[in-house]
């Protein structure tokens, strides 16, 4: 049983790392069981010469000190000790978590953490995280509780990008129970975050109260939830394909339209109005996402579309977003980054 689990985890991690063209990796290391397991897995793969063309010099432990818990300095020291033992480069970065009252403890810490990651990880490098199948299932439920759309329900992908940060998640097919099996087999030592016991946080409440009840009710429920997230990812790909087709049809200079230069192609308000309301929203949402502009809520997006399509030409409507201004001059809808 243990041998099968070890093989499964190491095969998954090997597959995703070997697919990457870079030779520089940062492991997001918290000191918890998940990051300890993926680190041990990579050490094993290197020791057994499975990661062809890669050595320990290609990997670094990257620990973000949020300084929110009393154990924070202990976790820093533990990270440094482990990095020294396995001969990985070690980067410790302290952040000041802001807007906790606005976003909540977990979300504010995550925002600060990923902002730090995007600054510390080189553009040609990849950040490896230890997210697993149980995390994916929890994320799906959290997003459903918030009334999220297809994008939110899609959860995490094995490979994604946040701003200029490339993120690899090789363990999304691995259950938490399998991670425990791996850790126990190798007698790994890990840190426990006391904040995980705070049931005021939605994720902790789901993890400790709701998911155990679901697991007693239906066998394989976490795999089913993760599978639903995968279905949403496929639906999102189709919606993106449809959005690009629509943008090609409603944009000026359609013949050169590509993902990386959508901002140079104004949209025809008249042609946009011909689409159904759902396709209008889908096209504009995709347009904004491709330009790295935060998409407004569905209610605000509908208002935005109404103003852009139905306002009289002489009004020259402008919609101010957090990162850009969308304006219409006669028939042309364009965007200006702020």
Secondary structure, 3 states (H helix, E strand, C coil): CHHHHHHHHHHHHHHHHHCCCCCCEEEECCCCHHHHHHHHHHHHHHHCCCCCCCCHHHEEEEEEECCCCCCHHHHHHHHHHHHHHHCCEEEEEECCCCCHHHHCHHHHHHHHHHHHHHHHCCCCCEEECCCCHHHHHHHHHHHHHCCCCHHHHCCCCCEEEECCEEEECCCCCCCHHHHHHHHHHCCCCCCCCHHHHCCCCHHHHHHHHHHHHHHHHCCCHHHHHHHHHHHHHHHHHHHHHHHHHHHHHHECCHHHCCHHHHHHCCEEHHHHHHCCHHHHHHHHHHHHHHCCCCCCCHHHHHHHHHHHHHCCHHHCCEEECCCEEEEEECCEEEEEEC
